[in-house]
Amino acid sequence: MKKITLLAILSVTFALVGCNTVKGVGQDIQKAGEKIEGAAKK
């Protein structure tokens, strides 16, 4: 569970740093959420 939380925090951080628009942030957060959801199902 700690790994998933850490991954989520890092993903959000990189999403905010790596894109230039609010729309881009939303897309990055959505992609990160999908990856976290996939990891949680394993």
VOLOVEX-992317 format. One record per atom (N, C-alpha, C): atom name; x, y, z; residue number from 1. Coordinates in steps of 0.02 Angstrom, whole numbers. Example, Ala and Ser with C-alpha at 12.3 -4.5 7.8 and 13.67 -1.06 7.14 Angstrom:
# residues 2
   atome       c1       c2       c3   num
       N      660     -284      390     1
      CA      615     -225      390     1
       C      660     -165      390     1
       N      642     -112      354     2
      CA      684      -53      357     2
       C      645        2      394     2
END
This chain:
# residues 42
   atome       c1       c2       c3   num
       N       42      -60        0     1
      CA        0        0        0     1
       C       44       63        0     1
       N      100       60       35     2
      CA      144      119       37     2
       C      173      133      -32     2
       N      187       80      -70     3
      CA      215       89     -137     3
       C      164      123     -182     3
       N      101      104     -176     4
      CA       48      134     -217     4
       C       41      208     -200     4
       N       43      224     -136     5
      CA       37      294     -114     5
       C       95      335     -140     5
       N      155      307     -134     6
      CA      215      342     -158     6
       C      211      352     -233     6
       N      190      301     -269     7
      CA      183      306     -341     7
       C      132      361     -360     7
       N       78      365     -323     8
      CA       27      415     -337     8
       C       55      485     -326     8
       N       90      495     -272     9
      CA      119      560     -257     9
       C      169      581     -310     9
       N      213      534     -329    10
      CA      263      549     -380    10
       C      230      563     -448    10
       N      179      525     -464    11
      CA      144      535     -528    11
       C      113      603     -531    11
       N       80      624     -478    12
      CA       48      690     -477    12
       C      101      745     -482    12
       N      156      735     -447    13
      CA      210      785     -448    13
       C      237      793     -519    13
       N      252      736     -552    14
      CA      279      739     -620    14
       C      227      767     -668    14
       N      164      751     -657    15
      CA      111      776     -701    15
       C      108      852     -697    15
       N      114      879     -637    16
      CA      110      951     -629    16
       C      171      986     -657    16
       N      229      955     -652    17
      CA      290      984     -677    17
       C      296      977     -753    17
       N      272      921     -779    18
      CA      284      904     -849    18
       C      237      932     -900    18
       N      186      968     -882    19
      CA      140      993     -933    19
       C      127     1067     -924    19
       N      103     1098     -977    20
      CA       98     1171     -978    20
       C       27     1198     -970    20
       N      -23     1155     -976    21
      CA      -92     1179     -974    21
       C     -132     1141     -922    21
       N     -187     1169     -902    22
      CA     -232     1136     -855    22
       C     -260     1073     -886    22
       N     -276     1076     -951    23
      CA     -301     1017     -986    23
       C     -248      962     -985    23
       N     -186      979     -995    24
      CA     -131      931     -993    24
       C     -123      900     -925    24
       N     -131      940     -872    25
      CA     -128      913     -804    25
       C     -182      861     -794    25
       N     -242      876     -816    26
      CA     -298      829     -809    26
       C     -285      764     -844    26
       N     -258      767     -904    27
      CA     -242      707     -942    27
       C     -188      666     -907    27
       N     -136      700     -883    28
      CA      -82      665     -848    28
       C     -106      632     -785    28
       N     -149      666     -747    29
      CA     -176      637     -685    29
       C     -219      577     -701    29
       N     -257      581     -755    30
      CA     -299      525     -775    30
       C     -256      464     -792    30
       N     -203      474     -829    31
      CA     -158      419     -848    31
       C     -126      390     -786    31
       N     -104      433     -740    32
      CA      -73      408     -678    32
       C     -124      368     -638    32
       N     -186      391     -635    33
      CA     -238      355     -599    33
       C     -251      286     -629    33
       N     -249      282     -695    34
      CA     -259      217     -728    34
       C     -203      169     -711    34
       N     -141      193     -709    35
      CA      -84      151     -691    35
       C      -89      128     -619    35
       N     -109      173     -575    36
      CA     -116      155     -504    36
       C     -171      104     -496    36
       N     -226      113     -532    37
      CA     -282       66     -528    37
       C     -259       -2     -553    37
       N     -221       -5     -606    38
      CA     -195      -68     -632    38
       C     -149     -102     -582    38
       N     -107      -62     -549    39
      CA      -62      -90     -498    39
       C     -100     -116     -438    39
       N     -154      -82     -420    40
      CA     -194     -103     -363    40
       C     -231     -169     -376    40
       N     -248     -181     -440    41
      CA     -284     -242     -457    41
       C     -238     -303     -454    41
       N     -173     -292     -461    42
      CA     -125     -348     -459    42
       C     -117     -370     -389    42
END
